[in-house]
């Protein structure tokens, strides 16, 4: 691993990082016996000591300047950890001291090593690097070793069984994602009970899919995508173990001999192929039952382990699949509810009106990890011949209730605005606030309600009021951007009665107005002012872009990667002066 030159020597930072990390590298880092990696305030690797480079198999020139989280941190299946769920990254960015046990990190050759970690702020001299990350625990994998020291354990004691069931309950009930739940169950059972875990799931159309096949190989779990995919339908009378399990029958033992005879169904053919491809000499197969229906089946198989499954293993497997069934039932129910909420939310987002000479477009982007449905919405509708309403809002919550609450607020606002087209925006929002308190099932909401009017001078005027919402952003054609924060009032649903302000401004020709929800600017690791400043600067730089390109680029450049919230945005652009038309 000895590389030549300053850009590759172990423990030595590459050019560009020298000034920030030299003192640390030549002192503290190499004095640590544990694997130590220094990162800057953004989580980029500044330097690593010899122990870290040896452990992970990288050369210094390959990792310095890379994002620690993206390059190294993995989940137990070898997948990149979601940034929003990474405690290490959060500790690095917030300057906290944190530690964790038994997490996975990627080596250069693609294998994983399980280590404990410690993150602590690091300030060498007057210069702040950001944090020191130390990895400790198992010894690094030797180059000539092909097997992990961690292997299958012997027969489980009764205490081991109870501990496994308790851990299974905890792991499966803490996720509402079906794929994540299956991966967690595979990791709990392989290699503890078996060398292979195979999950066959029944879809809502009673079709069978082999959704996950996991193998324990060379000390790590490997997902065998080549063995996954669609399966033949469930035969109604086949006595074969998997067919019986998918019909909800009790668990059973199986082996290669079980499927040696002439196959009685397409599933039997696939099982022959599975036993041949995996080398399993013994397996147990159990149904995964939900509260009402059979959801699928779990097969645990042994290939490397010489001991075969026995009937005494079946009760434990059934206890595991019973817990899996409840978890999958909950996850599917949650996903159906989410789909309903998403459908409701998208159907409530309107088609935008066509205004003479005015460009208008909108965007709605769901949360990046698809974990929740928000109450964000936008609206635009006609009030009179030359007056239109513009709305952006956000109902508190991230579930079906939030989407339903958003529908209530939107419809009430439309009714109040339409019935009083000459009322000031503040008067309409005041009435809406009273209704939210007494009629709508909404805890709190923020919004901007604006009226867009075409004057006799052919200029568009904006009158608006803000209820606890981030202010509108106005960008002129020459790239000047400013927030319209003159009419900031209380959010809806607080029960506090205060006068709401109004403001009016003329929109210059070829100007761009942006209304947006907080998902565009809020980050758990930065202040709201930081996000607003980023939005202002990027929007100003895009002033000459066509409006659709303006919005797409703004979302790509400004939306924080660590924000789990959804984003709604509506933008309009005024026409050029009359003499240029």
N, C-alpha and C positions, 0 to 999 in steps of 0.2 A: 504493500500500500504506500510505499515511499514514492512520492511524486517530486519532480524536479521543479525548482523555481518557487518564488514567493506565492504564486497563485495556487499552488497545490500542496505545499508542505503541511504535514499534519499539525493541527493546532494553530496554523498561521492564517490570518484573514487575507482575503484577496484585496487587491487595490480598490479603493473607494470605501472600505470599511476599516482601514488601518487606524485612522485617527480616532475612531470611536472605541476600538477594541484592543489596541496594542497592549496597553498596560494590563488589561485583564488576561489576555492570552499568555503573555510572558510571565505572569505571576500566578494568580489564583487558579486559572483553569488547569494548568498542567500539574499543580500541586494536589489536585483532587484525584483520589483513586477511583471514584465513581465516574461513570460516563457523564460528561458535562458539556452543555451546549449553551452558548450565549446568543440571545436574540435581541433585536432592537424593539422600540416601542410599537412597531407594527407587526411584530411576530416574525420578521425576517431573520434568518440565521446569520450571525456575525462571525462566529468562530466555534470550533469544537475541539475538545482535547483528544489525545490519542485513544483513550479508553472508549470514547463515544464512536470514533471512526472505526475502531476495531470491532466494537459491538455490532454496528449497523452495516459495516462493509462498504462504506462510502469513502471517496477521496474528498479532502477538504474543498478542492476547487469545484466539486460537483454539488455541494450542498450550501456553500456560503452564498448568501443572496436569495436563497429559496425560502418560501414560506414554510416554517416548521410544521404547522398543522397539515397543510396540503401534502407535503412531501412525506411525512413520517407517521402521522397518527392514523390508526385504523381501528375499525371495530373487530370483533372476534371472527368475522367472516372475511376479513381482508378488504372490506369496503372502506372508502373514505368516510371519516366521521362527519356528520352534518356540523357546520360551523356553529350553529345556534345551540347545539347540545354539547359542545366541547368545553369542559370545565378548565382544561389547561389553557386554551386560547383565551377564555374569559379572564383567567388569572393574569395572563401575560398583558392583556390590553388594559386591565383595570389596576395593575400594579399591586395585586394582592399576593399573599403567600398561601399556597394551597398544596395539598399532596393527594395522591390517589394510588390505589393498589390494583395490580393485576390488569393492566391495560396493554393493548397491542400496538406494536410499532413495526414499520416496514423496513426490511433490510434491502440492500441494493439488488440482491438476487431475487427479490420478490417474495421471499419467505417472511414469516412474522416471528417476532420475539416478544414475549410477555414480560413486562417490567412494571415496577412501581415507579412513581415519579414525584418530584418536588419542584415547584416553581416558586421563585422568590425574587423580588425586585433587586436589581443590581445597579450600583452607581459607582463606577471606578473613578475616583477623583471628582472633578467637577462636571464630568461628562456622563450623561445618562445613557446607558446601553438599552435598558428596558427590563430584561429579566435573565436570570440564570435558571436553566432547566437541567436537573440531574435525574438520571435514570439508574435504577439499581434493582437488584434482585437476582434472577437466574443468570448463570454464566452465559456468555455469548456462545452461539452455535459454532462448533469447530468446522473448518473447511472440509475435513474428510469424514464428517459424520453425516449419516443419512437417516438417522432416527432420533426423534425427540426423547429426552429423558422422561417426559411425561407420557405414560402409557395407560392402558386400561387397568383399572384396579381389580382386586379379587372380588369374591362374592360379597354383596352388600349385607351389612348387619341390619338389624331392625332399626337401629338408630340412624344408620345411613339412609335407609329407605324413607324414614320420616323426614330427615333433613332434605332429601331430594324432592319429596312432595311439597314441602314447605317452600323451597326455593322455586319450584315450578309454579306454584300459586303466585308467589311474588312477581316472578318474571313475566308471566303471561297476563296477569291482571293490570300490569303497569303500561301496557301498550294497547292501542286501538287500531293497529295496523296488522292486517292478516299476514302479510309476508314477513314482517318483523317477528310476529308471534311464532311462526313456524321455524324461522331461523333460531330463535331463542330456545325452542324445545329441542331442536337438533343439537345445539351446543350443550344442552343439559344432559342429553342421553348418549352422545358420542364424544369421547370414547368410554365414558363411564359404564355404559351398559352394552354397547355394540360398536362395530366398526363402520356400519352404514345406517343411515336413516333415510327412509323414502316416504314422501307424503303424496297421497293421491286425494284430490279434492273434487267433490261434486259441485258443479256450477248451478246457478239458478235454473238452468234449462235441463238439469239432470244429466249433463255431459260430464265425463271424467277427464281430469287433467292431472298429469304427474307434475306437480308444481315445484317440487324441491327434492333433490337427491344429494345427500352430503356424505362424504367419505373422510375417514381419518387416515391421513397419509403423511408420513415423515413428520409427525408431531403437530400437524396443523389440520384444520378442517378445510376441505376442498369441495366446492360446489360443482357437481358434474352436470353441466348444462346439456351435454350430449345424451344423457339418459332422461331428460325431462321433455315434456311436451304433451300433446293430446293423446288420449287413450280410447280404445273401443268402448262401446256402451256396456252397462252392467247387465249380464244375463240374468234372467228371472229365476232360473232353477239350478244354476251351476253349483256344485258342492265344493268348488275350489276355494281355498281360504280367503283370497282377496275379494273374490266375487261375493262371498258370504259376508265379509266385513262391510263392503260397500252397500249391502242390503240391510245392515244393522245387526247381523248375527254376532254371537260372542266371539272373543278372540281365539286364536288357534296357533299351533306350531306349523312350520313349513320348512322345506328344504328342497334341494335340487330334485330329489326323487319324487316330490309332490307333483311336479310338472313334467315328468319324463314321458308319460303316456301321451296318446293322441290328444291334442288340445280340444276342449269342448267349447271354446269361445275365443274371441279376439284378445280378451284380457289374459287368458291362459297363455297365448302366444307371447304376449309382451312380458309375462312373468318368466317364461323360459329364457327369453333374451336377458332379462334383468339378472337372473341367477348366473347365467353364463358370463355376462360382462363384469359382474362384481366379484365372482368367486365365492359368494356366500355359501357356507355349508349348513348354516342353521339360521332360522328367522322366526320371529313372532309377529303376527299381524292382528291388529285390533281396530275396531271401528271408532271413528271420532263422531260422537253423537252430540247434537245440540239439544235444546229444550224440546223441539218439536220434530226435527228431521235428522237424518244421518248427513253429516257434513263431509265425510271422507274416511280415510283409513291411514294408519301409521304402520309402517313395516320397519322393524329393527333387525339388522342382519349382522352375523359374525363371519368374517373371512380370515383375518389374521389370528384372532383368538381361537384357541383350539377347543375350548369347552363349548358345548352346545346348549341352547336354551332348553328349559324343561317346563313342565306344567306349573311348577312352583313360581316361574317368572311371570305368568300371565296376570295374576292379581295386581302386581305393581304396574304393568303396562296399561291395564284397564284404568287404574287410578290416574295415570298420567294422561291418557286420552280423554278421560272424563273432564279433567281440568282444561285440556286443550279445547274440547268442545264448547265449554262455557265461554272461554276466551274468544274463540272464533265467532261464536254467536254474537257476543257483544261487539266485536270488531265489525262484523257484517251489518249489524243494526246501526252502528255509528256511521258507517260508510253510506248506507241507504239514506239516513237522515241528512248527511252532508250533501248527498246528491240532490235531495229535495230542496235543501237550502240554496245550493248553487243554482239550480234551475229557477227557483223563485227569484233569486237575486238578479240573474241575467235577464229574465223576462220583464222585470220591473225597470230595467235600464232602457230608456226610451230611444226611439229614433229622433235624431236631432232635426229641428225645423230648418227650412231654407230661408235665409234672410238676404235681401237684395245687396249684392256686392260684398257680403260678409262671409268669410270662411269660418267654419266651425267643425271641430272634431272632438272625439272623446276616447278615453281608454279606461278599461277596467282590467286589473291584473290580480289574480288570487294570490294568497300567501305562498311564498316560495316552496315550503315543505308540504303544502297541501294539508296541513294539520287542522285547519279551522276555517270557517266561513265567517267573514266579517259583516258589519252592517254599513259598509261604505256604499255611497250611491251618488249619482249626478242626475240632473234633470234640466230640461230646457223646453219651454212651451210659450205659446203666444198669449198675451194678455189683451192687446188691442192692436189696431192696424199697424202702428209703428213701435210697439212696445212688446218686449219679450222678457220672460223671467229666466234667470240662470240660477242653478242651485248646485251646491256640493255639500255633502254631509256625511256624518259618521255616527251611527248608533253604537253605544257601548255594548260590547259582547262579541263572541265569536262562535255562534251556533245558530240553530234554526230559530231560536227566539229573537236573536239579533236581526236576522233577515226578515222575520215577520214584523218586528218593531220598525225596521226601516220602511216596510211597505205602508204601515200605518202612518208614520210621520210624513212620508212622501205624499200620500193621498190627501191627508188633512191639509198640508201646505198648499197643494194644488187648489183645493176647494176654497180655502181662505183667500188666496191670491186672486182666483178667478172671480169670486163674489165681490171683491173690493179692488178692482183694477187701478183705481186712482189713489189708493192708500200708499203711504210710504213703506218701504221695506221693513222698517222697525215696527210699524203697527201690525203688519202681517205676522212677523215673528213673535211679537208679544202675545197675540191671540193664539198662535201655535203653542207657545210655552204654557199657557194656561190649559190648553187642551191636553198637552202631554202629561201635565200633573194630574188631571182628573179623568181622562178618558183612555189614553194610550197606555199599553203595558210596556213602557220604555223607561228604564232607570234614568238614563241621561243621554244626551246627544249633543253634538256640535254641528254647526252648519254655517254657510254663507248664503244669504238670499239677496240676489241682485236683480235690478231691472235695467234692461238695455233699451235705450230709446234713440231713434233717429230724428235729429233736429232739422229745422228748416234750413240750416246752413250746411246740410249734408254730412254733419259730423255725428258720430255715435257718442252718447253720454251714458255713463254707468252710475247708477245710484245703488247703494248697497248697505247692508248691516251684517256684522259678524257676531255669531254666538259661540264664543269659545273655540273658534276654528283658526287654523293658520291663515294668515292674510292672503288676499289675491296678489299675484305678481304681474306687473305691467312692464313689458319690454318694448322700447321704441325701436324703430328700424335702424337707427344708428348705434344700437347696442347699449343704450342706457337702461338699466333695470332697477326698479324700486318696488318695495312692498306697499300696498295700499292698506295701511294699518290705522287709518283715521276713525274707523267706526267699530271698534272692538267692544263687544259686550259679553255678558255672562252666558255660559252654556245653558242648554235647555234642561229642565227637570230638576233644578236645584231647590225650587221653592222660594228663592230670593227674588223679591220684586224691586227692580231698579229700572229707571228709564233706559231705553236702548237707543244708541246714537245712529244717525244716518250720515252718509257722506256721498258726495257727487264729484265726478271727475269727467273731463272730456278725454276720449280716447283718440290720440293722434292718428293720422293716416298711416297705414301699414304697420301699426303697432300690434303686438301680441299680448293677449290677456290669458293668464293661466290660473284656474282654480283647481285645487288638488287636496287630497286627504293626507293625514300625517304619515302614512306608510311610505311616502316619497322622501321624507326628510328625517324621520326619527330613527335613532340607532341606540341600542342599549349601552354602547360604549362611547358615545359622543353626545354633547349637549344639543338641544334643539337649535340653538343659534348656529352651531357648526353646520347642521344640515340645511338650514335656511340660507346660510352664506354659500354653501356648495350649489344649491339650486339657483341662486341669483347669478353666480358667476357662469355656470354652464348655460343657463338660459340666455344670458347676454351674448355668449359666444355663438349661439345658434340662431341669432335674430334673422339672418338672411335665408335660413333653410325653409323649404316648403313646409306647410303646417304639419302634415302627417309625418314627415321626416323629423321635424322639430320635436314632436311628441315622442316618437320612438327613440330618438337619440337621448332625450332627456331622461326617459325611464332607464335606459341602459347605463347612462353615465352617473346618474344621481342616486337612484334607489339603493339604499344600503344593503349590502349582501347579508348582513347579520340581523335584518329586520324580518320578523315572522308575520308582519301585518300585510293585509291586502292594500291595493292602491286604486283609487278612482281619480280621474283627471278629466277636465274639460277645458278646451283651449279655443280661442277665436282670434281671428286676425282681421283688422279693419281694412277697407279698400284704400288704394292710393288716392291722392288728391284728384279732384274732378278734372283738372287740366291734363292729368296724365292718363285718364281713362279713355 
